[in-house]
Amino acid sequence: MNFISTRGNQSYGIDEVLAKGIADDGGLFIPEELPYINYEALPAMMSLTDTAEALLDPYFKESILHSNLSQIIKESLYFSIPSVKILPEENVWFLELFHGPTAAFKDVGAGFLASCMSRLNSTETKPLVVLVATSGDTGGAVAAAFYGLPNVKVIVLFPKDKVSKRQEKQLTCWGDNILSLTVNGTFDDCQALVKDIFVDPKLSSRYRFSSANSINLGRLLPQSIYYAHSSLNHYRQSGNKVNFIIPTGNLGNGMACLLARGMGFPVGEIVLSVNENRLIADYLNGAEWLPKSSIQTLANAMDVGNPSNMERLSGLFGQADDLKDLISAVSVSDENISSEITRIFEKTNTIICPHTATASYAYSQFTDEVKMSQDWFIAATAHPAKFETIVEPLIGQKVAIPDDLLALLDKPSKTFTINPDIKEFEQIIIDKSI
Ligand SMILES: *Cc1c(COP(=O)(O)O)cnc(C)c1O
């Protein structure tokens, strides 16, 4: 299978796509055409990893990783992704994507990319250094995924005092091949440092830099697996195509579901839920695509003013007029996020995170007819214990912490503080001989 850039026609193989992250012309990689997977021809009983193999195989046919694909999948999808019915009388489930090591769905993509990159790099002489600027969740998932892997190092940069205490712990508890940097500045400063070091003449001759942010197709493709798997299971059990409501920010998570449906899996409607950063919702309702700076909300992992995967979405599926037929989007205010967390807790005794609450609120606004005549999965993107300062006051009790997360919170922290200055960044990379 060939991949092209959203900005040109040069074709790339999957291994290059994974290692580079972004095309040479600055565009995003997309498959030249989506493979079609006939699910009727698949075995009756499929585990999550079986579905993963069926879905990923066409993309990896020509990869040097092809013979290792099942092992890579086993390494990265070792936790469960259950669907949990919310109320006996309604056909709606939470699809729990947060049972990985850092308790958010980003563990799926980060784990897969890490397993691939570590293997791809085993024959290179220049060390591969993966850079991640993070506003909170991504850095933790990427660090957890790459920690201890041979042939690859990771530098995580996060803005001082702008991530929660628990997030900070997940960014700083690693050591070994993970270097954690606290930047005296904003998330934008962290991103700017990463951009600059990619073209730094002094260091680019010594290291190969890559990025593990969500525009890397190696994070996006594996996210299609849980949509493919859960829709297939649901279809086989009920005969119905299930609809999805998906909290999204950078359009990665929503895009992954569109890919699963595009490959032929029995996915019904796709509704995206966004927070007050409402660009996607407005665009699908006819407004122009005018990126803005992001607004801070309770669902902070979705605080994106300029969703970078839009370019990929258009490249694959077209502009607003075409997209309107494929997806819809709802914007949810902080007030409604809060009331939804409380409402769901009181009604069902389930505790949800603020991101999941955007999707759950979107569902609550449907008419009874829509609710009763169709089946719905709400993507539950993070464990509420990651956002305890928001959730606990709303429900009036403590949120129990999952064991994996608890184990991280007990580890000592190690981080180095730098100013948003490229010389300081260069120096610390050399000093720490990462
Ligand atoms: C990153 C994140 C999202 C948004 O995912 P996109 O890939 O930006 O669509 C939603 N919820 C949580 C908990 C996240 O960490």
The ligand as an SDF file (V2000), in Angstrom:
LIG
                    3D

 15 15  0  0  0  0  0  0  0  0999 V2000
   -6.5590   13.7190   23.4840 C   0  0  0  0  0  0  0  0  0  0  0  0
   -7.8760   13.4700   24.1340 C   0  0  0  0  0  0  0  0  0  0  0  0
   -9.0900   13.6840   23.4480 C   0  0  0  0  0  0  0  0  0  0  0  0
   -9.1470   14.2230   22.0400 C   0  0  0  0  0  0  0  0  0  0  0  0
   -8.5510   13.3730   21.1230 O   0  0  0  0  0  0  0  0  0  0  0  0
   -8.2440   13.8550   19.6180 P   0  0  0  0  0  0  0  0  0  0  0  0
   -7.3130   12.8540   19.0870 O   0  0  0  0  0  0  0  0  0  0  0  0
   -7.6400   15.2000   19.7510 O   0  0  0  0  0  0  0  0  0  0  0  0
   -9.5140   13.8690   18.9130 O   0  0  0  0  0  0  0  0  0  0  0  0
  -10.2760   13.3760   24.1030 C   0  0  0  0  0  0  0  0  0  0  0  0
  -10.2710   12.9220   25.3800 N   0  0  0  0  0  0  0  0  0  0  0  0
   -9.1350   12.7190   26.0720 C   0  0  0  0  0  0  0  0  0  0  0  0
   -9.2140   12.2350   27.4630 C   0  0  0  0  0  0  0  0  0  0  0  0
   -7.8910   12.9730   25.4760 C   0  0  0  0  0  0  0  0  0  0  0  0
   -6.7580   12.7810   26.1720 O   0  0  0  0  0  0  0  0  0  0  0  0
  1  2  1  0
  2  3  1  0
  2 14  2  0
  3  4  1  0
  3 10  2  0
  4  5  1  0
  5  6  1  0
  6  7  2  0
  6  8  1  0
  6  9  1  0
 10 11  1  0
 11 12  2  0
 12 13  1  0
 12 14  1  0
 14 15  1  0
M  END
$$$$
